[in-house]
Every structure is written in structure tokens, then in C-alpha cells.
């Protein structure tokens, strides 16, 4: 049976190549979009997850770290220090900004997530220093290494916003949000640079004596401080991901569906054409006693072989192209998971099965008697 299917497929090598190419393109698009989404998802939430804090403290209106829509009084930090379960309480001032290098056109701006932290505790500060000094001094900033790769920011450059500027003194790693990068300054520098309320803070980050009690402590403290919420780091990271990627996900799903339809259409047309062209041969097989289920299996095997070959080519392209694309375009951050590869393989098999449906209906309508007419 497999020999019959293979003979029918390879009888027209050009048509087979087009079919494999269509499925491969579909697999490539699905694979690269999934890996791109995984890469973005990992990046935009990793900073919040990697800050070694058990709880993030924010005002009720705050939705995520990136928007930084929170304002808390400084005295709240002193109150939290009195809670027996807390170990370290550290304030953060966080604001999304547009800045430019002093040597560039002032209209050539880029996004910076400015984070003012307390160097004494280090919580919320640079996760990993790559080069330069740490902590930053007055009027100094440590930027994420991605800012150098994407915007050419070098140590010693001045980053400008209005009449004020910050001098870059180091590179850190772990603060890349794809569309923006974290820049770390001290609390005092943030207050001065942003003209922030002297007693205002955006977040507090807490470590507890017993991290396993984080949710119980959060619930109790939320009752004691109305208008304030206490969020575990992983949940706050998920909230940040949802805000940033929530608008992208519907577009991604539409493109994934279109990629599936393209692969299905190409594979279905190829198998259908091959079936119609071999209609006389199928009729002879029916006349000789071969049953419809046998012929159906022939078509299914043709479709499955095409699907498997298309998947292998498409998956190979994904693994080959992804690293080069990331090198050429830093924002093209991909993360290929084996689970996603298995998912794409399953989608390809489904595509192959559906592609065989119309040709099978054609086979069912063949009358062996008509084969011998004329």
C-alpha cells in the first residue's frame, strides 16, 4: 500500500516539491511565531521574576511593573519594617521614559524603564553587572546591555531628557523588555531627575523571614493597609506579560490560523490533483476487488508522507533561521521549546489528515464500470 502511495507521490516531483514547500512554509511560520512569542514572554517578565523579593507592594490601581501606575507614601515602608514577618523592605521609583543620547538628534529617542533603587539593600537593582561600576553615583545610570546593542549607548554617554541628563557608568543584564530596557539609578537621583514627590514611591519590594508564608502575610497586610496590594513576584511578572503581550496575542493567533490554512490548501490541492489524475487506475483497482477503505489508506498515506516531509523541512528552517534573525534584529528574541516543536508536529499531522478528506470523497464516487467504457 505504501509503495502505491509513494509511486503516486513521486510520479510528479515538481508537484510534490510544491506541496512539501507549502507545508514547510506553514510549519516555519507557525514555529517561528511560537518561538518569537515564547522569547518575548520570557524577556518581558524575567526582570520582575528575577528580583530576589518575596512580595511586591503597589497601590490598588497598579496593573503591572511596566506601566508603573502606582504611588505609595514613603512612610509605608517604615510601617512595613515593623511587621515581624518582614526581613528587608526596599523602595523603588519606576517610570517609563523617552530619552536620547546627548550626541544624537534630540528627536532620536528610545524608551527607558527608569528604576530608582536603594543601593544599601540592592533589591530591584541591577541583576548582573556586565561592565562598569555599581552602584551608580549621583547623576549616574547603569543601563541594560541590550541598550548598547540596539541604540549604541556606550559607557560615558549622557542620556538626556529635557534639561537634565544622566551619565552611563555601567552595563547590566536581565532588564530587557524588548520594547524598552531598564536603567538603574539611586533613589535620590530618581527623585531629582524625575522631579518626583520627595515622599513618594512607586513600589516596595519585601523579603520575608519565611518565604513560604508570602500569601498569608500578603492577605493579612492587605487588610491592615487599605488601598495597597501585595503581589508575589511570579504573579506580578505574569501581570506584566499580560499587559505587554495581550495586544499581540490576537494578531499572532490570526497569523497562525492563516499559516495553517495555507499549508492545508497547498497539501489538499496536491493530493486532490494526484487522485484525479490517477482516477482510472483507482477504478481498475476497484474493479479488481480492492475495497474503498484500502484506497482511502493509500490517499491518507500520500498525505501523511507529504506532511512529514514538509514538517522536517519547515522545522529545519526554523532552527536554522531563528539564530541568524536574532543576530540581525536584536528585538527578534526567540526561544524554541521542544513542547512547541511537538505541538507543531501535531498540527502538521492534522493538516495532512484534513488535506486527504476531499480526495477521499472523490475516490468514493468512482464507478469501476466507467473505467472500461469507450
N, C-alpha and C positions, 0 to 999 in steps of 0.2 A: 504493500500500500504506500509506504514511504517512498519507494522507488518511482511509483506513478506520480506522486505529488512533486517529487524533486524533478522528474523529467518535464512535467508541465511548467514548473517554475523557470527552469534553466533553458527552456526552449527559446525564450526571448530574453537574452541577457540585458539588453538595454532597458526593457520594461521593468525587469527585476531590479536593476540598479536604481531606477527612478523610484520604485516603491520603497526600497530599503532607504534611499536618501530622504524620502518624505517622512518615514517613521523616525529615522535618525535625527532629522531636524526637529521633529516634535519632542523626542526624548531629550535632545540637547537643550531646547528651550525650557522644558519642564525642569530638568536637572539644574540648569544654571540659575533659574529664577528661585528655586527652592534653596539652593546653596547660598544665593545672594541674600535671601530673606533671613536664613539662619545666621549668616555672618553679621548682618546689620543688627539682628536681635541680640546677639552676643555682645556686640560693641556698645550699644546704647544703654544697656543695663549693667554692664560689668563694673563700672566705677562705683555705683551705689552698692552693689553686692560685695565688692572687694574692700570697701571701707570697713575696718575691724570694729564695727559698732553693733550692739545688740538691738538698739531701738533708735529710730529717727523720730524726733519731736517736731511737729508742724502745726500751724493753725488749721482750723477745720476747713477753710476754703482751699487749702493746698491740694493739688491733684497729683503732683509728681515733682521730681528733682529738677527737670529741665525747665519747666515754666517758672519755678521758684516763686509761686504765688502764695507766699507765707510771710507773716510779720509777727514776731514774738517779742515781748519785752525782755530786756537783759536780766531783770530780777528773777524771771522764771528759772534761769539757770542756777541761781543761788538757792532757790527753793528746792530744785531737783537734787542738789548736792546734799540736802538734809535727809533725803529719803534713804532709809537704811539699806535697801537693796542695790542702790547705785554705787558704782565704783568710780567711774570717770564721767564727768559732764563737760562737753566742749561745745562752744558756739560756732556757728557758721553763718557767713553772709554770702549769699549766692545771687548773682544777677546775670542774665544773658545780655551781652553787649555786642555792638558792632565797633570794631577797631580797625586801625590801619597802621602800617609802618611809617615812621616819620620820613623815611627816604622815598616813599611812594606817593603817588597822587592820592590826596585825601579822600577822593571818591572811590578808590580801590580798597574797599573794606572787606573784612571777613568776620565771621561770628566767633565770639569767645564766651565761654561759660566761666565768668569770674567767680572764684571761690576764695573768700577770706576765712582763714582758719587760725587757731591758736597754736603757735609752734611749740608751746610747752607740752601740750598733750599729743599733738601731731595728728589727732583724729580728723579725718576729712582733708588732710594734706596730701602731698604727692605720694602716690603708691610706690613708685620705684624711680629713683633718680638715675638718669642715663648719663648725664654730663652736667658739669657746672656746680654751683653751690646750693646748699639747702641748710636751713630755711632761708627764704628771701629776706632782705632787709627792708627798711623804709623806702617806698617808691620803686620796689623791685618786684619782678614776677617770674615765676617758673612756668613754662608752657609745656604742653604735651609735644612729644617728638613728632607727632603727625602734623603739627602746625608748621614745622620746618619743611616737611615733605610736600605739603600742599600749598603753602603760601610763602615759602622761602624765608621764614623768620629765623634769624641767627642770634646766637648769644651776643649781647652788646647792642642789639637793635632797641629802639624805643617804639613802644606801641602807644598810639595816640588816640584819644577820644576827646574831642573838643579842645579846650586849652590845657588839658592835663595829659601826662604821659607816664608810662611805666617802663623801666629798663629790664630787658630779658637777661636773667643771670643763670638760667639752667634749663635743661630738658628733663621731662618726666615721661613715664609710660603708664598707660592704663586709664587715661582720661579722654579717649577719643569717642565722640558721639556721632561720628560720620559727618553730620552737617555742621557741627561745632566741636571745639576742643576746650578742655578745662585749662584755665590759667590760675595758678595759686599765688595768693598774696597773703600778708598777715592781716589780722582783723583791723588793726589801726590803719593800714594802708587802704583797705577796702572802705572804711568809714570816710577817709579823706577823699579818695578817688571818686567815690560814688555820691558824695555829699549825703551820706546815709544818716538817718536819725542816730544820734550818739548812743541812745539806749535801745536801739532796735536790733533785732537779729532775725535771720531767715529761718534757720533750723537750729536745733540742738541735737548732738549725737551722744548716745549714752552707752557705756559698757556696764554690765551688771556683775555682781558677785557670783550669781548663779544664772548663766545664760539660759538654762533650760526653763526658767520661770518667766521668760520675757513676756509671754502673752498674758499671764496672770498679773504681773506687775503693770503692764500696759493698761489692762482693764481697770485696775484699781486707781492708777494715777489719772486716767481719763475722767473718772467720776469726781476726783478731787480738784481738777482743773478744767472747768467748762470752757469750750471753745478751742481746746487743744487736743490733738490726737497723737497717739504713739504707735508707730508702724515698724514692724520687723524689717530688716534690710532687704530680704528677698522679696517681700510684698511691695516695698517701695520701688524696687528695681522693676518689678512687673508692671506697676502703675506707670513708670516712666516709659517702658517699652510700648505699652498700650497707647499712650498718648502720641508717641513719635511714629509708631508703625501702624496705628489704627487706620489712618487715612490711606496708607499704601496698600494694605491688605486687600480691599475690594478690587483695586486695579490689578493686583497680582493674580487674584482668582480669575478675573476675566481673561487675562493673557494666558493663564494655564488652560482654561477651557478652550480657547481658540487654538492653542497648540495641539491639544488632544483632538479637536475636530479636524485640523489639517492632516494629522497623521492618519486618522481614521478614514478620511476621504480618499487620500492617496492609496492607502493599502486596499480599501474596499474596491476602488476603481480598477486597480491592477488585478486583483483576484477575480473580479467580475468579468473583466475582458478576457482573461485567460480561460475562464469557464465557458464563455460564449464561443470563443474560437475553437474549443475542444468539444463543442456540443455533439457533433457527430460521433466522436469517439466514446463519449459518455452514453450516447444512445445505443451504440453497439454493445457496450458492457452491460447495459440494462437488458438488452435482447438476449445476451448470453447467460443471464440469470443473476447478475450482480445486483444486490439489493440497494435501495436508496440509502440506508444507514452506512453501507460501505462507501458509497460515493461521497456522502457527506463527510466522512472521515478524511477522504482524500483532500477535499477542499479545506477542511479545518487544518490539516497538516501543512498544506501550502501556506495558509495564512499564518500559522504558528512559526514556521521556518522563516518567513519574511519578517515577522515581528521580532524574533530572537536576533536575527542578523541586524535589523535596524536598531535594536536596543544596544547591542555590542558596539556598533559604530557610534551611536549617539552618546553612550556613557563614556566611551573612549575620548570623544571630543570634549566632553565636559571636564574630565580630569586633565586633559591636555591644555585646553584653552584657559581655564579658570586661573591658574597661577600667572600666566602671561598678562591676562587682563588686569589682574590685581597690581602687577608691577607697572603697567602703563597708566592705569587710572586708580590712584590711591583710595578713592571712595568706593571702588568696586571690591568690597570686602566679602569674600566667600568662605563658607565653612561647609564642606561636603561630609555628610554623615552617612554611615552605612545603612542606617534605617531609612533614609531618604532614597538611597540607591535601590533598596528592596522595594520601596513604595513605587518608584518609577518603573521597576521591572514588572510589578503587578499591574500598573496602568497600561503598560505596553501589551501584556498578555490580554487584558480586557479589550484593548484596541483591536488586537488581532482576531479575537473571538467575534466581536461585533462586525468586523470587516467581512467575515465569512457568511454573515446572515443572508444578504441579498443573493449572492451566488448560489447558496443552498436552495433558496426558493426557486431559482431558475432551474436547478437540477431536478427539483421535484416535478416541474412542469414538462420535462422532456418526455415525449411519447416515443418509445423504441420503434414503433411501427413506421413512423415518418422517416426514420433513418434510411430505410430500404426503398423508399419511393423514388421514382424518377430514375 
